[in-house]
């Protein structure tokens, strides 16, 4: 039913989505690849009944929202106005309104599918806090007489998974990478009841456990490869997106997800795409990255 509603919403209005690639002027010579002449846009993302509309402007978003409410009402569904929020970048003007002419809540950030989407910083802070909360609840296990091997397995299955939820999409700075490595070390010390007074080196503490930043890098590369090879999905296009329209700020621009992939692999442009297209070659690239010491 939700697929039908979204299909009815965007049918004939695909040009109201977020512009990924602008159309080229008809005055320019047509290239062999006709898709280069056609603008590429996407209008929505969704998982089950969690829907997200995306547009270039507030006015276009208002049109899509109105069509969504109309399509939903035709099959007996209603939009929950209290739970519906919107976020803008470089937009000014009126607010979004529901069909009942009520203003929707505007926010600077919101949680979608368990992750805060505006910046990595907030999501990282929340993940660290949740990981410590999970670790503290298991304090009796950490202080038990279980073997180190069992404690480590239990730690990685419970606490580490909480810490790394959504980490495949993070764009970490060097400072954030150091912070999460330090947090993981402290979590591991709490798990194994190792006090700083014991002066145990990280090499002994970690054993065969890789640094968490290395784990994040490998997960990011695997996730990127899966997305790129899903050519029937819009994520394959968005992954390699380098905006060519609009203006970036004067100061040093923030690192993008694609910047991180290029840095992780040492590849860029056509070379990167060619390697990602081959699953076996991409797997070797991930495994061939130099191992980091904790």
Backbone torsions as a table, in degrees:
resi	resn	phi	psi	omega
1	UNK	NA	-43.5	-179.4
2	UNK	-63.9	-39.1	177.5
3	UNK	-62.0	-39.7	178.4
4	UNK	-64.3	-43.1	179.9
5	UNK	-61.8	-45.4	-179.6
6	UNK	-67.7	-36.6	177.5
7	UNK	-62.6	-42.1	178.4
8	UNK	-67.6	-31.9	-178.6
9	UNK	-66.3	-45.8	-172.4
10	UNK	-96.7	-9.4	-178.1
11	UNK	-60.4	119.8	-179.3
12	UNK	82.6	-3.7	-178.8
13	UNK	-125.6	28.6	-178.3
14	UNK	-63.2	-23.3	-179.1
15	UNK	-74.0	-2.8	179.0
16	UNK	-91.6	1.2	-178.4
17	UNK	-81.3	-177.5	178.0
18	UNK	-72.3	129.8	-178.1
19	UNK	-79.0	119.5	175.6
20	UNK	-92.9	-47.3	177.8
21	UNK	-132.5	123.8	179.7
22	UNK	-75.5	150.4	176.1
23	UNK	-70.9	146.5	179.8
24	UNK	-86.4	153.7	-179.4
25	UNK	-65.3	144.2	178.6
26	UNK	-69.6	-14.1	179.3
27	UNK	-77.7	-18.2	179.3
28	UNK	-82.6	150.9	178.5
29	UNK	-59.3	136.0	179.6
30	UNK	-75.4	130.4	178.8
31	UNK	-82.2	167.7	179.0
32	UNK	-63.5	-35.6	178.1
33	UNK	-85.1	104.3	-175.7
34	UNK	-67.3	-24.2	-179.0
35	UNK	-64.4	-21.4	178.3
36	UNK	-70.2	-18.8	-179.9
37	UNK	-90.8	-12.5	-174.6
38	UNK	-105.1	129.8	178.9
39	UNK	-64.0	141.7	178.1
40	UNK	-107.9	124.6	-179.6
41	UNK	-136.9	157.4	168.3
42	UNK	-135.5	145.0	-168.7
43	UNK	-107.8	-22.1	-173.6
44	UNK	-160.2	158.1	168.5
45	UNK	-130.6	158.6	-178.8
46	UNK	-167.0	149.3	173.2
47	UNK	-140.2	115.3	-174.1
48	UNK	56.6	-122.1	-178.7
49	UNK	-101.6	11.5	175.1
50	UNK	-91.4	103.7	-173.6
51	UNK	-110.1	148.7	179.2
52	UNK	-139.0	121.9	176.8
53	UNK	-96.5	141.9	-177.0
54	UNK	-131.0	131.8	-179.7
55	UNK	-144.8	165.3	177.0
56	UNK	-74.6	-34.4	-175.8
57	UNK	-134.1	163.5	176.7
58	UNK	-64.0	-38.1	-179.2
59	UNK	-62.1	-41.9	178.7
60	UNK	-68.3	-38.0	177.8
61	UNK	-63.2	-36.8	179.2
62	UNK	-63.6	-38.6	178.3
63	UNK	-65.7	-46.3	179.6
64	UNK	-62.5	-40.9	179.9
65	UNK	-62.7	-42.8	178.4
66	UNK	-62.4	-41.0	178.6
67	UNK	-67.3	-35.7	178.3
68	UNK	-63.7	-45.9	179.6
69	UNK	-62.9	-39.5	179.5
70	UNK	-65.5	-46.2	-179.6
71	UNK	-64.6	-37.6	180.0
72	UNK	-67.8	-40.6	-178.5
73	UNK	-65.6	-26.6	-179.5
74	UNK	-68.0	-23.5	179.4
75	UNK	-111.8	15.6	175.5
76	UNK	84.1	18.3	178.8
77	UNK	-106.9	152.2	179.3
78	UNK	-128.5	148.3	175.2
79	UNK	-85.6	128.8	177.9
80	UNK	-79.1	105.4	-175.2
81	UNK	-66.2	-32.2	-178.4
82	UNK	-69.6	-29.6	-178.5
83	UNK	-94.7	-6.4	-177.5
84	UNK	-90.0	123.6	-179.5
85	UNK	-129.2	160.2	176.2
86	UNK	-139.7	154.8	-176.8
87	UNK	-133.9	140.9	-176.7
88	UNK	-124.0	149.3	172.1
89	UNK	-126.6	124.0	177.4
90	UNK	56.2	39.6	179.8
91	UNK	-126.6	139.1	174.2
92	UNK	-130.8	159.3	177.9
93	UNK	128.7	-156.6	-175.5
94	UNK	-71.8	164.7	179.7
95	UNK	-89.0	167.2	174.7
96	UNK	-79.0	141.2	-179.3
97	UNK	-126.1	151.1	175.2
98	UNK	-81.4	177.3	178.5
99	UNK	-64.1	-25.0	178.5
100	UNK	-85.5	10.9	177.3
101	UNK	64.6	32.5	176.2
102	UNK	-103.6	135.8	-179.7
103	UNK	-67.4	134.5	174.8
104	UNK	-87.2	157.6	-175.6
105	UNK	-75.3	126.3	176.2
106	UNK	-96.7	132.7	-176.6
107	UNK	-130.4	160.8	176.1
108	UNK	-88.1	-18.0	-179.5
109	UNK	-160.5	151.6	174.3
110	UNK	-150.7	158.4	-177.5
111	UNK	-91.1	126.6	178.5
112	UNK	-128.8	120.4	-177.7
113	UNK	55.4	37.9	173.3
114	UNK	90.3	-4.0	-178.9
115	UNK	-124.2	145.1	174.6
116	UNK	-84.2	128.4	-162.4
117	UNK	-100.8	-13.1	-174.4
118	UNK	-70.3	-53.9	179.9
119	UNK	-136.3	159.4	176.7
120	UNK	-70.1	-30.5	-173.5
121	UNK	-55.4	-50.9	-177.4
122	UNK	-67.4	-41.9	-180.0
123	UNK	-63.6	-37.9	179.4
124	UNK	-64.1	-44.4	179.1
125	UNK	-60.5	-42.8	-178.1
126	UNK	-69.0	-39.4	178.8
127	UNK	-63.9	-40.2	178.4
128	UNK	-64.0	-44.3	179.8
129	UNK	-63.0	-42.2	-179.8
130	UNK	-67.9	-35.1	178.6
131	UNK	-65.7	-41.2	177.2
132	UNK	-66.1	-37.9	178.1
133	UNK	-63.1	-42.1	178.3
134	UNK	-65.4	-40.2	-179.7
135	UNK	-65.6	-42.4	-178.5
136	UNK	-64.7	-31.8	178.4
137	UNK	-69.0	-20.3	-177.9
138	UNK	-103.2	20.8	-175.0
139	UNK	-58.2	-36.7	-180.0
140	UNK	-63.4	-35.3	179.0
141	UNK	-70.3	-41.7	-178.7
142	UNK	-64.3	-31.4	-177.9
143	UNK	-92.9	5.7	179.6
144	UNK	-81.2	-178.7	-178.2
145	UNK	-94.4	16.9	177.5
146	UNK	-61.5	153.9	-179.9
147	UNK	-69.0	159.4	177.7
148	UNK	-57.8	-41.6	-177.7
149	UNK	-59.6	-45.0	-179.8
150	UNK	-67.5	-40.7	179.3
151	UNK	-62.5	-42.6	-180.0
152	UNK	-64.7	-43.6	178.0
153	UNK	-61.1	-43.5	-179.1
154	UNK	-66.5	-39.9	179.4
155	UNK	-62.4	-45.8	-176.9
156	UNK	-71.3	-27.8	179.8
157	UNK	-80.7	-23.9	-175.3
158	UNK	-111.7	-57.9	-175.1
159	UNK	-78.2	-46.1	-177.8
160	UNK	-62.6	-38.9	179.6
161	UNK	-65.1	-34.0	176.0
162	UNK	-67.2	-43.1	-178.9
163	UNK	-63.7	-37.1	-172.5
164	UNK	-98.3	11.9	178.4
165	UNK	-61.7	120.6	179.7
166	UNK	78.6	6.7	-175.3
167	UNK	-66.6	-20.5	178.9
168	UNK	-60.9	-23.2	-176.5
169	UNK	-102.3	1.7	-178.6
170	UNK	-72.5	146.3	170.1
171	UNK	-114.6	89.5	-172.7
172	UNK	-82.8	136.4	169.5
173	UNK	-84.7	171.6	178.6
174	UNK	-62.0	-39.0	179.7
175	UNK	-65.3	-42.7	179.1
176	UNK	-67.1	-35.6	178.2
177	UNK	-64.5	-42.1	177.4
178	UNK	-64.7	-37.7	-178.5
179	UNK	-65.2	-44.1	-177.3
180	UNK	-73.9	-31.5	174.4
181	UNK	-64.1	-43.1	178.7
182	UNK	-65.4	-40.2	177.8
183	UNK	-61.7	-43.6	-179.2
184	UNK	-63.7	-38.8	178.6
185	UNK	-62.4	-44.5	179.7
186	UNK	-65.9	-38.3	176.8
187	UNK	-62.7	-41.9	-179.7
188	UNK	-67.2	-37.6	176.7
189	UNK	-64.3	-39.1	177.8
190	UNK	-65.6	-37.6	-179.9
191	UNK	-65.0	-41.7	-175.2
192	UNK	-96.5	8.1	179.1
193	UNK	55.0	45.3	179.2
194	UNK	-104.5	113.9	179.5
195	UNK	-83.4	153.1	176.4
196	UNK	-63.3	-22.3	179.5
197	UNK	-68.3	-21.0	-179.9
198	UNK	-76.5	-13.4	177.2
199	UNK	54.7	39.8	176.7
200	UNK	-79.3	131.6	179.8
201	UNK	-71.8	156.4	178.4
202	UNK	-64.1	-31.3	179.8
203	UNK	-62.2	-42.4	178.1
204	UNK	-73.0	-40.0	-179.2
205	UNK	-60.5	-46.2	-175.4
206	UNK	-76.2	-36.5	-176.9
207	UNK	64.0	-120.9	179.5
208	UNK	-96.5	12.6	178.0
209	UNK	-82.8	125.4	179.3
210	UNK	-73.6	154.6	174.7
211	UNK	-56.6	145.7	-175.5
212	UNK	-64.7	-31.4	178.0
213	UNK	-65.6	-32.2	176.1
214	UNK	-70.4	-39.6	176.8
215	UNK	-61.9	-42.7	178.9
216	UNK	-62.4	-42.5	179.9
217	UNK	-61.1	-44.8	-179.6
218	UNK	-65.7	-41.1	178.3
219	UNK	-66.1	-37.3	178.6
220	UNK	-63.8	-44.0	-179.1
221	UNK	-67.6	-40.9	177.6
222	UNK	-62.4	-44.7	179.8
223	UNK	-62.4	-42.9	179.3
224	UNK	-62.0	-40.3	178.6
225	UNK	-63.5	-44.3	178.2
226	UNK	-60.6	-43.0	-178.7
227	UNK	-64.9	-43.5	-176.8
228	UNK	-65.2	-38.2	-177.5
229	UNK	-77.4	-10.1	177.1
230	UNK	-84.8	70.0	-172.0
231	UNK	-63.7	-22.0	179.8
232	UNK	-80.6	-7.9	-179.1
233	UNK	-105.0	149.9	-178.1
234	UNK	-66.8	-23.4	-179.0
235	UNK	-61.7	-27.1	178.6
236	UNK	-63.8	-36.4	177.8
237	UNK	-78.1	-42.2	-177.8
238	UNK	-64.1	-35.1	-177.3
239	UNK	-56.3	-42.0	-176.2
240	UNK	-96.3	16.9	-174.0
241	UNK	-72.6	125.1	169.9
242	UNK	-124.0	103.1	-176.0
243	UNK	-55.5	128.1	179.1
244	UNK	-107.3	-7.3	179.0
245	UNK	-112.0	155.4	-177.7
246	UNK	85.1	-179.8	-177.3
247	UNK	-124.3	138.7	175.7
248	UNK	-89.3	161.1	-178.0
249	UNK	-66.7	161.5	-177.1
250	UNK	-70.5	-39.5	-178.0
251	UNK	-68.8	174.1	-179.1
252	UNK	-57.6	122.9	-176.7
253	UNK	-69.9	150.4	177.5
254	UNK	-65.6	148.1	179.2
255	UNK	-70.8	132.3	179.8
256	UNK	-92.4	170.7	179.2
257	UNK	-62.4	-41.5	179.3
258	UNK	-64.8	-36.1	176.1
259	UNK	-57.8	-42.1	-179.6
260	UNK	-66.4	-41.2	179.1
261	UNK	-61.6	-42.9	179.2
262	UNK	-65.3	-39.0	178.8
263	UNK	-68.1	-39.7	-178.8
264	UNK	-64.4	-34.5	-173.5
265	UNK	-103.0	-21.5	-174.6
266	UNK	76.3	13.2	-179.7
267	UNK	-116.5	158.4	174.5
268	UNK	-155.4	166.6	176.0
269	UNK	59.8	-136.9	-176.7
270	UNK	-64.0	-33.5	179.3
271	UNK	-63.0	-43.0	179.8
272	UNK	-63.5	-45.2	-179.1
273	UNK	-64.5	-39.0	179.7
274	UNK	-64.0	-40.0	-180.0
275	UNK	-70.8	-42.1	-179.0
276	UNK	-65.2	-28.6	-178.0
277	UNK	-68.6	-24.7	-179.4
278	UNK	-100.9	110.4	-175.7
279	UNK	-58.6	-44.2	-176.6
280	UNK	-66.6	-43.0	179.6
281	UNK	-66.0	-41.2	179.9
282	UNK	-64.4	-38.0	177.8
283	UNK	-62.6	-39.5	178.6
284	UNK	-66.9	-36.1	178.1
285	UNK	-62.9	-42.6	-179.7
286	UNK	-63.8	-42.7	-176.8
287	UNK	-76.0	-21.6	-175.4
288	UNK	-87.3	-3.8	178.1
289	UNK	-64.2	143.2	-178.0
290	UNK	-62.1	139.6	-179.8
291	UNK	-76.6	138.3	-179.2
292	UNK	-98.7	146.1	176.9
293	UNK	-93.7	145.3	-178.9
294	UNK	-66.6	NA	NA
